[in-house]
Amino acid sequence: MSPKDRVRRRLARVPGALALARLAVATWRLCLRYRVTGLASEAGFFALLSLPPLVLGIFGGVGYVGRWLGPDTTGQVSTAIERYAERFLTDASVRQVIVPTVDDVLRNGRIDVISIGFVLSLWSGSRALNVFVDTISIMYGQSGVRGIVRTRALSFTLYLVALVVGVVVMPLVTVGPSVMARLLPARLEFLIGLYWPTVVILTVASLTTLFHVSTPRRSPWKRDIPGAVLTLAIWLLSSFVLRLWLGASVGGTSIYGPLAAPIVVLIWLYFLAIAVLIGAAFNAAARQLWPVQERFSSRARLISWLREESRRRREGAVAGGAVDATGALTGLPGATPMPQAGSPVTPAESPAHAPARSERRRPAHERPLTPMPEPSAPAGADRQLDSDPRNRLLSDRTHGG
């Protein structure tokens, strides 16, 4: 018995262990086949390029949302951003650059920051999401199914949705429990304990929707939930490991100098990208092992339905004027039935009257204004030609081809 058979035999004793092992092996093979590390590097790089204008645009919008939440909420958002920035940047950079800029934007809600950040991040932000959509399609084995223009349009739409959602969600995520404690009455304070589970559920739902929308040929939405859960778990684990590594390296001398902070952010985005791609590979492996009927998007189904209806109408129009099995024209006004084989030919149906029938079938605007008479041959011309044997021989050769 081979080692593989022994492993399968042991796994078969545990319910579900063999299926889980097959799923893990299939996911690993997909990651190796589609170079998950290279695709994650590309996605992380473009995400880093789109990060500054995206953050400025979100901060500019949060300044207007902060007017509704109150000055205390805006101050808490600024403090939370400062605390997070201290994990990646130096104290001098945070105090001299980050904090003054964030305070100015959050308190005043500058429309110029929104406009400039939005315009600058149109290309880079949509490019980053375009890379994610493209790489997710590659992990599902559906590369090239959707065109470049449609992929860019989808990425741009997702970018706009992410921008709007980020403006509304970021203050709530940052200071959510305190805001809920202030807004909810005393008898509903137990809902504060459900805040973070709700955030986790919404995050999983967002990742599931990203997987579902990125693939041209889609499975049911619920089939993408396992990959989203795995992505979130890898996110949390990678962030924890990165935090431990940064905490251990604080106070030491970095060989990268001022580039240390951007490199740390790039590594963090790389981990996020590789988590998304591993989750996509997990869903793709599950789809291979347990196939399900794939469905196209609503737009693709609508276009397919319109094409089918157009084809049916064209076939119906052609069938209305088609020739039936007896050789008669059906569905055309003024059509004359053609004689069947073996039936006697009446004078009205003789070949001499064929031009007249064809003239009747022609539309009125195509008929000649004045019918031209056929030129008549002189009497005895046919008999004179037939009497010449050379003419008869030429006629026989001509008819014989």
N, C-alpha and C positions, 0 to 999 in steps of 0.2 A: 504494500500500500504506500502510495506516494505521500510526501508531507502535506500536499494540498488536500488530498482526500482525508487525511487524519484531522486537519484543521476543520474541514467541512463537517466531518462527523461529530467533532466536539461542539461546533457551533449549532448544529442541528438539535442538540439537547436543550438549548435555551430558546424559548419562544421568541421569534423575531430577530435573533442574533444573526442568523445566516443572511436574511434579507438586508439587515443593516450593514453587514460586512460587504455584501455585493454592491450596495449603494455607495459605500465609502471607496471601494476599488474603482467603480465607474467614475466617481467624481475626480479621483486622483488622475485617472487616465485622460479625462477631458481637460484637466488643468495642464497636463503635460502636452497634450496635442495642440492646444490653442495658445501656449506660451503665456500663462496667466501672469507671470512676473513682468514680462515685457509690456503687456497691455496695461497692467497696473501702473507701471512707470509712466507710460504715456498719459494715462488719465490723471495721475497725481501731478504731473508737470503742468498740464493745462488747467487743472483746478487751482494750482498755486498762482498762475498768471491771472486768473479771473477773481481771485480772492480779494485783493485790495479794492477794486471798483465796486464789487458786490457788497463788501462791508460798508463802504461809504454810502452807497445807495440805501442800504437797510437802515443805517444810522440816521440818514436824512428823513426817512419815513417814520422812524421811531420818535423823532422829535415832535412830529404832529400827533402821533398816538399818545405820547407822554402828556400832552396838554389835557387829554381826557382822563388819564390815570392819576394826574396830580404831580406836583413837584417832588414829593417824597419818593414816588415810584421811579421817576427819572433819575434821582440821585442814587437809588439802589441799583438801577441798571448800570450807571456809570461806575459805581463801586465794584460791581460784579465783573464788568469788562476789565477794569484795572487789575483785579485779582487774577483773572485768567491770563492777562497779558504778561504779568510778572513771571509766569511759569516759562515763558519762551524768550522774553526780552530782558535787557538789563534794566536796573532801577532808574538810571539816568534817562534812558530812552522813554520809559513809561512816564516819568514825571514831566519831561520837557516836551514831548511830542504827542504821545498817545492821549494822556489825560486832558490837556487843554483842547485838543481837537474834538475829542468825544464830548466834553462838556459843552463846547460851543454849539456843536451840531444837535445834541440832544435837547438842549434848553431852548434853542431858537427855531429849530426845524427849518433849516435853510433849503429853499427850493432849488438854489443853484447847485447844491451838492447832489440833490436827487437827479437833476438833469445831467450834470457832468458825469456823475457816477453811472447813470443809466446808459448814456451814450457810449462811454468808454467800455462798459462791460457788455455791450450788445454782442460784439464779436467774440471776445474772450470767454464770456459766460456761456453763450450758446455753443461755442467751440468745446468747452469743457463738458457740457451735457451731451453734445454731439458725440464726443469720444466715449462717454459712458453708455449712451444708447447703442453705439456701434459695437463696442466691446461686449455688451450684454447679448446682442444679437449673434456675435461670433461664438460666445460660449454656448448658446442654444443651438448652434449649427445652422443658423439662418442668415449667414452673411451674404449680402448682395440681393436678397429678396426685395428689400425696400430700396428705392432709388435715393440718390444723393440729395435731391431737392426735397423730397418728402422727409428724409431723415433730418435735414437742417430745419425744416419748418416745424417738425415735432420737437426738436431740441429747443428752438426759440420759444415755442409755446410753453414747454416745461420750465424754461428759465423764467418767463414772466410769472407763471404760477408760483414758482419757488420764491421769487422776489416778493410777491404780495403776501404769501404765507409767512415768510420770514419776518416781514415788518410787523405782523400781528402776533406771531407766536413767540418771537424772541423775548419781548418783555414779560410775557406770561410764564415762559419757561424759567426765566432768570429769577423773577420775584413772585412766582405763582402762588406758593403756599401762603405768603404773607398777605397778598391781595385777597385771596379767598377767605382768610381768617377775618379780614376787615369787612368784606362784603357780605358774607354769609351770616345769617342769624345764629343765635346760640344753639337752637335745636338741630341745626344742620352742620355743626362743626365736625361731625364724624366724616363728612365728605372730604375733608382735608387729607385724611389718610389714603383716599383713593386717587390723589392727584398724580403721584408718580406712576402707579399702574396705568392710569389713563394715558400719560405721556408715552409709556412703553407701547401700549396698544396702538396709539396713533403713529408712532414711529414704524412699527411693524406693518401697519396698513399702508403707510407711505412707500416703504420699500417694496411691498407686494405690488402696489400699483405701478411703481417704476419697472419692475420685472415684467408685469403684464402688458404695459403699454410699449415697452421697447421691442418686443418680439412681433414680427409681422404675422406669423401663424401662431395663434394664441390658444392656450389651454384654459380651462375654467380658472377664475381668479383665485379660488381657494387652493389650487394646486401649487401656487407660487408662495404660499405662506411659509412652508418649511425653510426655503432658502432665505427669506427675510429674517426669520428667527435666528438662523445660523449667522447671517451677516451682522445682526445686532450683537450677538454673543462675541463674535470676533472683534467688533468695534470696542466693546467694553474691555475685553482682555488686552487688546493692543494699546489702548489708552492707559490702562493700569501699568503695563510693562514700560511704556514710554515715560510715564511719570516717575516710576522707580529709577529708571536710567538717568533721567534729568536730575532727580534728587541726589543720586550718588555722584554726579559729575559737577555739582555746584561747588564753586570755590577753586576748581582746578583751572589750569591754563589750556585753552582750546587752540589747536593748530589752525582752525578755520578763522579765528579772529572775529571780525564783525559779521561774517557769513554764517556763524553758528546758529543764530536764531532762524533765518530762512531755511537752512538745511534741516533743522529740527521740524519745522512746519512741513517741509516737503516729505520728510520721513513719515510724519503722522498722516498726511494725505495719501501717501503710498499705502500705508496699512489700511486706511479706509477704502481705497480703491480695490485692493486685493481682497478685502472682505466682501465687497459687493460682487466681484467676479467669482469668488468661491461659492457664494450663495447662488449665483446664476448657474454655475456648473452643477451644483447640488440639485437644483430643480431640473436641469436638462438631463442629468443621469436618472432621476426618478421618472422622467417622461420616457426615457428609453427602456427602462426596466418594466415599467407599468404604463404602456401606451394609453393614450386617451384621444378621443376625436378632437383634432385641432380645428379651430375656427379663426377666420380672418376678422379683421377689425370691422367696425360698423361702416366705416367709409368704403372699405373694400367690398363688403356685402352689398351696399347700396349701388356701387358702380357695376357689380356683377348682375344685380337685378335689372338695372336699366339696360345693360347690354342684352340680356336675355329677352326683355320685353321688345327691344328694337328688332332683334332677330326674328321673334315670332311675328311681329307686324310685317316685316319684309317677306317672310315666307307666306303669310296669309295673302299679301298683295300679289305675289307671284302665282300662288295656287288659284286665285280668282281668274286668271287668264291663261291657265295651263291647258295643255291638250290632254283629253281624257283617253281611256284605253281604246275607244273606238275610233280615235283619230279626229274627233270633232273639237272645235274650239269652244271652250266654256267660259262664261263670265265676261265675254267681250260683246259690246253692243254691235248689232248688225252682223254677227258672225254667221257664216254659212257652213253647215255640216258637210264634211268631205265624204265622198262615196266610199263604201266598203269594198273590199276585194271580192270580185265575182259578181257584183251587182251591175245591172245594165246602165249604161251611160245615156242619160237623156240629152236632148239637144241643148238644153240650157246649161248642162254640165260638161259639154264637149270642150276639147282644148281650144276651139275657136273662141269660146266665150270666156276663157281664162282671164284675158286682160280686163274684161268688163267686171268680173268678180273681184279682181285685185283692185280695180278703181273704186268699187263700192266699199271695200274694206279700208281704203286709205282715208285719212281725215279730209274734211272739206278744204282746209287751208292748204293741203299739199297737192290737190288735184289741179290739172291744167285748166286754165280759164276757158279755152276753146279746144275741144277734142280734135286732134288732127287725123284725117282719114288715112287708111293704109294705102300705099301706092299699089295699083293693080297692074299685073303683068299682062303684056299683049297676048291676045288669043293665039293658041298654037305654039307658044314659046316652050311650054313644058313638053309637048309632043316632039318638037324639033330637037330639044336637048336629049330626050330619052332615046331618040332614034340613032344618035351618034354613039357607037360602041366605046369610043375613047372616054366620052363623058360618063357612061355607065361604069366603066372600070375605075375612073377617078372617084366617082361617088361611092363605090363599094370600098375603096381603100380609105376614103375619108371617114366613112361610118365605122370601118373596122379599126380605126385608130392608127 
